Amino acid sequence: MSRVVLAGAGDDLREAVATAVDGDVQVLPPGRLPADPARLFELLCDGELPDVLLVGPLAPLHEVLTLARRLDVQCPGTSVVLVADPTPELWQEAMRAGIRDLLPPRAEPAEVAAAVERAGAAAADRRRVLRPLEETARFTGRVITVASPKGGVGKTTVATNLAVGLTAGAPQSTVLVDLDVQFGDVAYALGLVPEYTLPDAVHGPASQDTMVLKTFLTQHPSGLFAVCGSESPAAGDTVTGDDVSRLLQALSREFRYVVVDTAPGLSEQTLAAIDRATDVVMLSSMDVPGVRGLRKEVQVLGELGMIPAGRHVVMNLADPRGGLSVRDVEVAIGCGVDVVVPRSPAVPASTNQGVPILASNGRDPAAKELRRLVSRFAATPLVKPGRYRAKHRAAS
């Protein structure tokens, strides 16, 4: 029996679905449909992936399509069925979003049961295919590039905590690359003293043999591996965009997650990392200069066709007293904000100590939101929403 979650449904549809699946359905509370899988799982009783997400006509279509696209990329083992008038135009939009089936609003329980059975079978098939790949974790690495148009927005903090968080869920599975070729601080932020650095990893024998490359990595006590930044700007300048592409390709064959911390702006090396990425974390501080810079970056990357399906917008250093709401930011940049990390005095303290906040202060509001970011990539369930986020959203 497929595990079914129902959203955006009125009383008639709830009764029809309950009859169709013998009552084995979890109904989400009324309200806005979550924009991403992370928030969806927070609403579930056990935080487990459903086989079938059935969405009724009370949910706005754009919200359904947005969530379906992200489920198709991040959680392909979940099938989406939409209840709506199945016009040719809607069928086309639904297929592009990865929606498995359409049902008319007045579908009989037998029709609902058949659609759920088809969708559940499709989800089971995809999970059978994906499970061996996840178990081997070879040649399937996910390259996550953290990028920002401006400096001083906490890129290294976000990248190091993301990498440490992913490592906690899957030890020895993650490598962090410091691609701020001139002034990288990953080693300092993690309290590492590397024997080899980025130029060593892209030149000489390490660039020719993956086994040699792995010996050039620096290991963190958490089990995270790192390619630390160069010792001098001059040495960093010897690293080209082609070097970056080859390095990330090699690492993605050996690690489940490759997290890349980039320099501010869109340098040759950063563009190479974005081009190789399966996911881009687009980071900004929550102020007018930061948001304007992010809007320009989104526009440029969109014009270049370089924004991957896995796009994650993160607002860092957020403060509700700053005058900007999440809604203001979303209107300015033309897309949704996925994670809002509040300003916290614990963050610079953790950086100064060389201990990521996810490893030192899990109760801090900033740590909770960083863990939410980690959960967008990891296969483990998520944290509950923090009070800060609820207040900040309420203001938007």
N, C-alpha and C positions, 0 to 999 in steps of 0.2 A: 504493500500500500504506500503510495506516494505521500510525502509530508507536504501539506498544502497550507499556504498562508493567503488570506483574503484581505484586500484593502479596497477602499473607495466604494463600498457596497451598501445599498439600501437593504431594507428588511426583506423584500422579495428575493433578492439575489442571495442574501445570507441563508434563507431557508432552502433555496434551490441547491446551493452548494453543500449545505449540511446534509441534505437528503442524498445528494450524489455521492458523497464520500463517507456516508454513515457517521456523520458528526465529527470525523477526524480532521478538523480544520481550526487553525488559529486565526481569529479576526483581529486585525489591527484597529486601534482606536481611531475615531474620526479625526480629521485634520489634514494638514499638508503632508503629501507623500514625501518621504525622505529623498534627497537628491542623490544619495550615493549608498552603496551597500553597507558601509560602516554604520550609518545612522539607522538603516533598516534593521540590522541585527540587534541594535540596542533595544528595539521595541519588542523583540521576540522573547518569549519566556526563558528559553535556554540558550539563546544566542547561536543556535546551530543553523546551518544553511538549509532552507527549504528546498524540496525538489521542484515544487511549482509555486510561483507567485501569481495569483489570480487577481487582477485589478478591475474593479467595477467602474461604471460610468461617472461616479461622483468625483473621481480623481481627475484633475485637469490633464488634458492630453500631453501638453509639453512636459509636465512633471513625469508622466509615465514613460515617455520616450527617453527622457534624460536618464532616469533610473535604469531602464532596460538596456541602454547602450553601455552603461558602466557595469551592469551585471554581466553582460555578454563578454566584456573584456576581463573583468576582475574575478567573476564567479561563474564561469561557463557551465558549471554543474547545476545551475538553477535555471529552469525554463519559465518564461513569462507568458501568460495568457491574458489577453485584453478583452473585456466585455464592452463592445461598442458596435454601432452599425457598420458592417463590413463593406464599406465602399472601396472601389478600386484604388482611389487616392490613399485611403487609410491603409489598405493592404501594402501599398508600396512603402509608405513611411514605416509601417510596423516591421516589414522585412529588413529594411535598412537598419533599424534599431535592434534587431535580433529577437523580436517578439515571435514566439513559436506559433501562436494560433489566435484567431479572433472568434468571439462568440457574440451572437445578437443579444441585446439586452433582455429579451423575454425568452431566453433559451430554457428548454425543459431540463429537468434533472438528468435525464438520460444523455442529452447532448453535452451537458456540463461534465458528466462522468467520463464520456468518451474523450473529450478534449483534455481533461486532467490525465487520463491514462496515456494518451499520446505524448503529452508534454512530460509526464513522469518518466516514460520509457526513453525519450530523447535525453533527459537529464542523466538518467542512469548510464546510457551509452557513453555520453561525454565524460562522465566521471571514471568509467572503466578505462577510457583512453588516457585521461589525464593522470590517474593515480600512478601508473608505472613511471611516467615522466617526473612526477614530483618525488617519487622514491629514489630514482637515480640522480635527479638534480644535475644531470650532465647535459651540456649543450642546450640548456633551457634557461640560462641565467637571465634575470631581470635587471636591466641597467636603469638606475634611478638617478637622474641628473638634477641636482639642486641648483637653481639659477636665479639671479636677481640682477636688475639693471643697475642697482646702486650698492655701494658698500655700507657697512655699519648696520645692516638689518638683521644680523644674526644667522647668516648662511652657514658658517662653520658650526655654530651651536646646533642648528637644526640637523645638519648632515651627520654630525657625530652622534647625536642622540638617536636619530633614525637608525643608523648603523648598529649602535649598541642594542637598541630595542629589537631589531630583527635578529641579531645574534642570540639574544635571550630566548627567543622562540625556537631557533634552529641553530644550535652551536656549530661553529666551524663552517658556517654556510655563507658568511658575508665578508666582503672586502670593501674597504673605504679608500677611495682614491682622492688625494689632495691635488686638484688641478688648478689651484691658484699658483701658477708656475713661478711667480716672483716673490710673493709674500704669504705663502700658505702657512696656516697655523694649526693644522690637524694634529700634528705631533704634540704641540703644546697643550691643546685642548684635551688630549687623551693621556697626558703625562708620559709620553713615549720618548725614548732616545734612540732614533733609528740608526742602524748601521748602513743601510742603503736608502736612497731617496728616488724620487721620480725620474731624474735623468738616468740613473743606473738601471731602472726598470724598462726604459724604452730604447736604450742603446746597448750595444755589446751582446754577450751571450744570452742575457735574459730576454732579449727581443726575438731570439731565434728558437728558443725551446721553453715550452710551458713549465716543464719540471724545474728548469733553472730559474724561471721567473718566480715560482712559488718560494724559492729559497731567498729571494730578494725582498720578501714581504716582512713587515714588522708585526708581531703578534701582541695584542692587548690582553690583559688578564681575563677579560670577559670571553675570550675566544675569537674576537674580531681580528681580522687581518687588515693591514693598512699599507698603502703606498704613500709614504709621507712626502711632503713638499721638499723642493730643492733647498740646499743650504745657502744659496746666494741667487739674486736676481739674474746674474749673468748665466749661471748654470741652467736656471729655469728657462731662459730664452732659447736654449738649444732644443727644447721640446716643441715639435711641430704638430699641426692638426692631424697629419697622417700618422705620426707616432701615437697620438691619443686614440685614433680609431683602431690601430692594431692592438694596443694595450687593452682597450675595453673589450674587443672581440676575443682576445685570449682569455681574459679573466672571466668573461661570461660563459666560457666553456668549462670552467672549473668551479664556479661559485653560483649558488642560487640567487644571491643578490649582490649587485655591484653598485654601491652608492658613490656618487661623484660630487665632490664639493668644488665649485667653480669660482673663478675670479669675477668681480663685478663687471657688468656689461656683456657684450657679445664678441669676445675675442675669437681668434681662429681656433684656439683650443676649446673654448666653450661651445662654439658652433659644432665642432666635431663631436663633442660629448652629447649634445642635444640630438645631432643627427643619428648617433648610435643608440640613443636611449629608447627604451620601451615606455618609460614614464618620465615626465618632467615635473618637479616640484617648483612652481613659480612663486617666489617668495618676495614679500614686500613688508615694510613697516607700515603701520596704520596711520599715515599722515599724508598730507596733500602731495609733497614732492615724491614720496615713495609710490603712491598710487598712480600719479601721472607717469612716472617712469615705467611702472608695470604695464599700464595701458599701452604705451609705445612699444614695449617689448612684445606684448601679445600681438599687436598689429604687425610688427616686422616679421615675427616668426610665422604668423598666419599667411602673410604675403609670400614668404619663402616656402610655404608648405611644410614646415618643420615641427609643427605641434603634433605629438603623437596622440593616440587615443587615450593613453593614460596621462591626463593632465590634472594636476592637483594644485589648487591655488591656496596658499597659506598666508594669512596675515599675522605677522609677528609683532611683539612689543605693543600689543593692543591695550588701550586704556579708554574706558567709556567716557572719561572726562575730556578726551581729546577733541570732541566735536564731530567726529565721523562715526557713522553707524555702518554695520555690515551692508545694509541695503545701499547706502551711499557709494560704497566701494564697488558693489556689484554693478550698479548703474554706470559708474565711471569706466570700468574695465570691460563691460559687456559680457560678463560670464559670472558664474556663481563662485562664492568663496567656500572652500571645503573645510578648513580648519582655522580657528582663531586662537592664537597663543597669547595669553595675557602677559603684560609686563610684570616681572617678578624679581625682587632683589636676590632670590636664591640662584638665579641663572648666572649672573656675572660671578657670584661667589663660587659656583661649581666650576666655571671656566677657569678662574684663577687657581683653583686647586687641582685642575687637570682631571676632574672626575665628573663625567656627564650627569646631569640632574636626574636622568632616569635610573642611574645607578646609585644615587645618593639621597634623593628626596622625592620618593614616589607620591607623597600626599600633596605636594605643591600644585596649585592650579595649572601652572605652566607645564609641569610634568604630565598631568592628566591629558592636556591637549596634545602634547608631543606623543603620548601613547596612542591617542586617537589617530594621529598621522601614521604611526607604525602599523596600526591595525588595518589601514587601507591596503597594505601590501602583504602582511602576514596572514596565515591561514587560521589564526587563533581568534576567539571571540574578544569582545571589546569592553572598554571601561564604560561606566555610566556617565551621562553628561554632567559636567561640573556646574556649580551655581553661577560661576562667572559667565559661562557661555550662555546660560539661560537668560541672565540679565542683559547681556550684550545683544542677544538676538531680539529680545523684547523691545529694545530701543530702535531696531531697524524697521 
